[in-house]
């Protein structure tokens, strides 16, 4: 797993970030979703390393990275705080500007990073998501039925108790599907009650402070100027819920293109070749036309 990559940790202002780095070329930051760790990218990162310097961190609150301290306003678990921490990571690694791709919860961190740090993010790819505020304001029966966990995870204490009874039964996953080492890292993370709690705090922030940050952007007519690539899984529900995914993202960015990936939700594990090809084409284009 991650042949040719280095596993490391860097102490930042808020705590340590665990990450892998490898390859050569323009820097590309890959952000995983819930409940995975950075190892979900192992197949994709290996395919991208010939033309990109690939950095795969555990998000704050996930895996082996620092666990944000609880606050009643969830500011420490906000996507803004996590984006700031990862920009600091990229500073430490010597990258003034870079591409970023985020999947699931990682896409919200990536979006917030591009919105808050527009001079740092050259290009943005968002995988299986629309902005949090769009999801909440478009919520209807189908969303509540399929994405009920957003609202369950927002409740105090109960989610952690339910998950903690049998984390693997709750989340699913197997070595055959995920790869032996990726599965082992994932299983270790979801078996840690502290990590489960800080992963759930990410959802509590989503329904409160993160949505407020989106509202503030919209009220002030802020949009992304960097090119955006929206990718969605053909066997997941994004198109069913939102129809034209690219059109949704064009409310938040000036330059958006999109495509589907032949997979279920965990596209980095289920369709790594197709995903790597889409990311390589999008981010390599930036590397050849722009100076990094």
SULVENFEN-V818685 format. One line per field, one symbol per residue. ss: DSSP state (~ for helix, > for strand, _ for the rest). burial: + if it has 24 or more other ideal C-beta (glycine too) atoms within 12 Angstrom, else -. Layout:
ss->???
burial->???
This chain:
ss->_____>>>>>>____>>>>>>>>__>>>>>>______~~~~~~~~~~~___>>>>>>_________________~~~_~~~~~~~~~~~~~~_____>>>>>>_~~~~~~~~~~~~____>>>>>>>____~~~~~~___~~~~~~__~~~~~____~~~~~~~~_~~~~~___~~~~_~~~~~~~~~~~__~~~~~~~~~~~~~~~~~~~~~~~~~~~____>__>>>>>>>____~~~~~__~~~~~___>__>>>>>>_____~~~~_~~~~~~~~~~~~~~~~~~___
burial->++--+-++-+-+-++-+++++++-+++++++++++++++++++++++++-++++++++++++++++++-----+++++++++++++++++--+-+-++++++++++++++++++++++-+++++++++++++++++----------+-++--++----++--++--+--++-+----++--++-+++-++-+-+++++++++++++++++++++--+------+-++++++++--+-++-++--++-++-+++--++++++-+-++++++++-+++-+++++++-++----+
